[in-house]
């Protein structure tokens, strides 16, 4: 499995400067007004504002447990909500509604099938000239951002990169082998194994 740290996949930093917090997680006045018009409680207001700012920074909706407490506190302060107010949802439907509202505001259509198709096509093209999984994932991320797609989970891209990389390499191996004469093929059986090819290529 590829380490997420070796890729450009967006994630929360362990430590963020005051400037980064201000630039990326301070809701603008019109964003606050937009969120207030669509919520009826402080908890829902905080949850919607957090969903908006996190999506703007990451390109996807993180799980609640993944959002650093410092980010929650910063957004809560910007909204002038009482200390102790948490981003709580009364139901799963409310959380889904908030994600829908954010997508509409950001001009994003939730189409994971399209996102996976864009990512796979990008990885397949890149795998013809690149062999490093983090590089393949980064190419997919570039195309997804260009296509204004909500980013799939990192695990989805990681597994896709591994699968497509294997398929492309096997196709290359088969093409090279088909063009070789029996005399060119090493080994007494005149047959290369995939392990031998990857060892030779690597």
Secondary structure, 3 states (H helix, E strand, C coil): CCCHHHCCCCCCCCCCCHHHHHHHHCCCHHHHHHHHHCCCCHHHHHHHHHHHHHHHHHCCCCCHHHCCHHHHHHHHHHCCCCCCCCCCCCCHHHHHHHHHHHHHHHCCCCCHHHHHHHHHHHHHHHCCCCCCHHHHHHHHHHHHHHCCCCCCCHHHHHHHHHHHHHHHHHHHHHHHHHCCCHHHCCCCCCCCCHHHHHHHHC
